[in-house]
Amino acid sequence: MSGSEVEQIFIRASSKSNGITSVVFGVIGLCISVLWLAFLPDWLFLAGIFLTSAALVCLLIGYFKIREPEYSLEIAKDFITYRHRLGSWRIHWDNLQRADCPRVRHGMEHIPLETIGFKIKSYTDFLNTISPRLATHLLMEQRPLLMQNIGENCASGSCYEQSMFDDKPFVMDDGTVIKGVKAMLAHRMVELRNRLGLDIFISSSELDRDATEFAALISQCQQARQRTI
């Protein structure tokens, strides 16, 4: 990022690292376990089963890491794009109000969550860019956030149940009425804004740096873009 313009920046998820290494270890472990079970005494059979299980776990972890996109986020001149194996979403700079690390009350303290959140001005453009499969994934992934800052009048958890299954149609800013999974995501975004002050969230494992540092980067990019307008 220069002082006069926002250059293209690619963010690689920390969770994607060592994917190939995990696969290699898994393959090596399977080869050793085959030899182990074939040639070693029967009283070592159980140990061979444990080795095989560990090798399969390594293979699965490596597979899930490799199948994710090379970069989780692209910060470009006009927009921010989030990429996932189930789809993507995009926020244009003109539609972004701020990015921040949400905090929740814990007694007398405010504890930061391991996530980065975005507050947007209009849901219309955002919802038009997100794929239904990714919207479904986000509804599942971000359910724990609904339990944050629920307030004293929601101690029974009923507010959580209502916001979790809000499948009513949603009216966007331009008057368009949407239904289905995107409408559920829109209602979820409204609820999360009420509780955490932000609309859409990304886990810190999707970043290549601390969430606070990433929020500062987004702020710097916003300021740099404003100077070019």
Buried (B, 14 or more C-beta within 10 A) or exposed (E): BEEEEBEEBBBBBBBBEBBEEBBBBBBEBBEBBBEBBEEEEEEEEEEBEEBBEBBBEBBEBBEBBEEBBEBBBBBBEEBBBBBBEEBBBBBBBEBBBBBBBBBBEEEEEEEEBEBBBBBBBBBBBBBBBBBEEBBBBBBEBBEEBBBBBBEEEBEEEEBBEEBBEBEEEBEBEEEEEBEEBBBBBBBBBBBBBEBBBBBBBBBBEBBBEEBEEBBBBBEEBBEBBEEEE
